[in-house]
Amino acid sequence: MEDPLTQGELAELEAQTGVRLPEEYRTFLLRIGAGGAGPAYGLFPVRRVQGRWRWEGDGADLADLSRLAAV
């Protein structure tokens, strides 16, 4: 598992995506870890890459949360 996010990192992630994550997932990211359980468990690790937050792994690019913010 990836290390848990800090409150500040979670705030950056949500600000960047423009989406407030579900409370259960927020709690998971803050207390358990930032993903990485796998392979193939569908829990992509979220990481800051070149100053931007993103989910990584095969198929993770399909989860563009910024599109959901406009719905």
Rosetta blueprint (number, residue, H / E / L):
1 M L
2 E L
3 D L
4 P L
5 L L
6 T L
7 Q H
8 G H
9 E H
10 L H
11 A H
12 E H
13 L H
14 E H
15 A H
16 Q H
17 T H
18 G L
19 V L
20 R L
21 L L
22 P L
23 E H
24 E H
25 Y H
26 R H
27 T H
28 F H
29 L H
30 L H
31 R H
32 I L
33 G L
34 A L
35 G L
36 G L
37 A L
38 G L
39 P L
40 A L
41 Y L
42 G L
43 L L
44 F L
45 P L
46 V E
47 R E
48 R E
49 V E
50 Q L
51 G L
52 R E
53 W E
54 R E
55 W E
56 E L
57 G L
58 D L
59 G L
60 A H
61 D H
62 L H
63 A L
64 D L
65 L H
66 S H
67 R H
68 L H
69 A H
70 A L
71 V L
